Amino acid sequence: MTPAVKALEKADVDFSLATYEHDPRSPAYGEEAARALGLPAEEVFKTLLACLDDGRLVMAIVPVPTQLDLKALARAAGARKAKMAEADAAERATGYVVGGISPLGQKKRLPAFVDASAEPLEAIHVSGGRRGLEIRLAPNDLVALLNARFAPLSRSRATP
């Protein structure tokens, strides 16, 4: 059981788990989860960490088929600029490995922002704290547990 699952059980929140066989060659963990579980990619959210211009780390939870808009995240966090956190910094702060970073049960409590596209959905899926494990829960429960807020954070991926 991962720290994310333990946090949900302790909070007495409705959730369910889904597992799949992770392919270590897969370069896109979120897309792999959506495909393996037969879920709409727009309902599977990835947890990304960014570093603000004042040095703070923040967490952004955005749909898998989109790209994090760093300017929008900086605005939501009250900063001027943001850049993606280095993988090792993200792993140190969360206690999870890249590809299995859950927004729940992290080592350090980080300011969190959930993309506004999650708000009208009945449920979303986020990493359960390891590759091959997804948690299904209500977006409002996630926001409450993280003391997060909804904000427009994503944009369509640029096509090459």
N, C-alpha and C positions, 0 to 999 in steps of 0.2 A: 504494500500500500504506500502510495506516495504522500508527501506532505500536502499536496493539493487536495487529495481525497480526504485526508484526515481533517483538513481545515473545513471542508464542506460538511463532513459528518458532525464535527463539533458545532458548526453554525446551524445545524438542523435545517438545511436547505434542500429542496427537491432537486435531485440531479440523477443522471444515469451515466453509465460508463459504456464505452464501445472500444473494442480492441481490434487490432489488425496486425498482420505480419509486416513489420517495417523492412523495407529493402534498403540496405546500407549504401547502395549505389544511387539512390534517389537524391537528386540535387534540390528538390523542392518539397519540403516536408509537409506543408499545408495542403498542396495539391495532391500529394500522395495520400494523405488522410482522407480527403474528400472522395477521391477516386476509389480507394480501397473500401470505404464504408458506404459508397453509393449516395453520398450527400451532395446537395447543391453547394457549390464552392462558396457562394455568397453567405452561407450560414456557418461556414467554418472560418474561425478567426485566428490570426497569428498574433503572438505576443512579441513585440519588438521593443528594444530599449534604445533610448537616445540620450545624448549628453547635451545639455543646454549650455549657452554661452557663459553662464555663471558657474558651470562645473557640476550642476545637479544632474543626476540620472533620473529619467522619467520613463514610464511605461506607456506604450501605445498598443491598443488592441484593435486590429483592423481586419477586414475580410481578406481572405487568401487571394482572390483574383485581382486585388488592387495593390497600389503602391502607397506607402506612407508619405503624406505631404508634410515635409519637415517644417516648412514655414507655418503651416496651420497648427502643427503640434506646438511650436514655439509660442505662437499667439495664445493658444489655449492654456499654456503653462505660464504665461506672463513674462516670456523671455523674448529676446530679439532674434536669436538664431538657435538652431538645433542641428546636430549631426548624429548619424548612427553611432551607437556605442560599439566599441571593439568587442569581438566575440568573447575574449577572455574576461573583460570587465563585466559583460552581461552574465557570464557563468558564475563569476565570483559574487556578484550582487544577488543573484537569484538562487544559487545553489543547484541549478539545473543545467543540463547540457543543451547547446544550440540544437534546435529541432525538437526539443522536448521541454522548452521553457513554458511553464504554466504561469498564468497571472496570479494564481492562488498558492499559498503556502511557501512563499519566497523567504529567503534568509533575511533580507532587508525589506522593510515596507517602503515602497517607492510611490511617488505621486502617479496616479493612473488616469488614463483617458481612454474611453471606449468610443469607437467611431459611431457617429449618429445613425448610421444605417442599421445598427443593431436594435435601436430603441423600439421600432414597431414590430419586431419579430417575436414570435412566441418563445423561441428557444434558439440558442446559438451553441456551437461546439468550440471548445478551446482545448489546448493540450492538457493532458492529465498529469504532466510532470515527467513523462518519459516518451520516447519515440514509440509509436504504436498504441498509445492510450489517449482517447479523447473523452472529454466531459461535456455532457449536454445539460444546459441549465438556462434559466430565464435571464435575459440581459439585465433586467432590473435587479435581480438577485446578485449578479456579478458586480454591478455598480455599487450596490449597498455593501457587499463584503469587502470591496477594495477601497471604499470611501472615494470612489472615482466619480467622474462625470462624463456625460455624453458630449461629444464635440465632433464637428466635421473634420476628419483627419485623413481621409483617403482620396485618391484620385485614380483614374484609369491608368493602367500600365501603358507606357509608351511602346509602340510597336517599332521594331527595328527597321 
